[in-house]
Amino acid sequence: MNVMKLDVIPPPSRAATDLNYEADLKTALEPILSELLDRAEHAGWDRRKAAYTVMFLAARNLSDGKQHPANGSSTG
C-alpha cells in the first residue's frame, strides 16, 4: 500500500467547460480513490463493497443538495 495524503487534490488547470476537464479530474482523483480503497481493504473491508459504498455516498452527497452553485463542488 502506497501512502499519500488524502487531503491533497491538485486544482484544475482548465475551465470546467474544457473538453479535457473531466479527464484531468479523473487523473487527480484516481490515486486518492485507489488509496482510500487500499486502506479500506487493508482494514478488512471487501474492496468491491467499499467501491460500491463510495459510489453510493457520492450520489447521496449530490442528491442531498450539498453542491456549491458556482462550480458544483461539495461544500462538505
C-alpha angles and dihedrals in degrees: 000000000000114000122225135157108269091200096063115089119163114238121247117271094196136052116268088246093058114110091232096049095096092045089053090048091051089051091050096047102037098079091045092051091046090051091049092051091045090053093048091049092046088053090056102265121134107257095218092050090046091053090049090050091051089053091048093049092047092052092046090049090057095044091050087066095245094146128123104233095221101055108005094242122139119261094207 
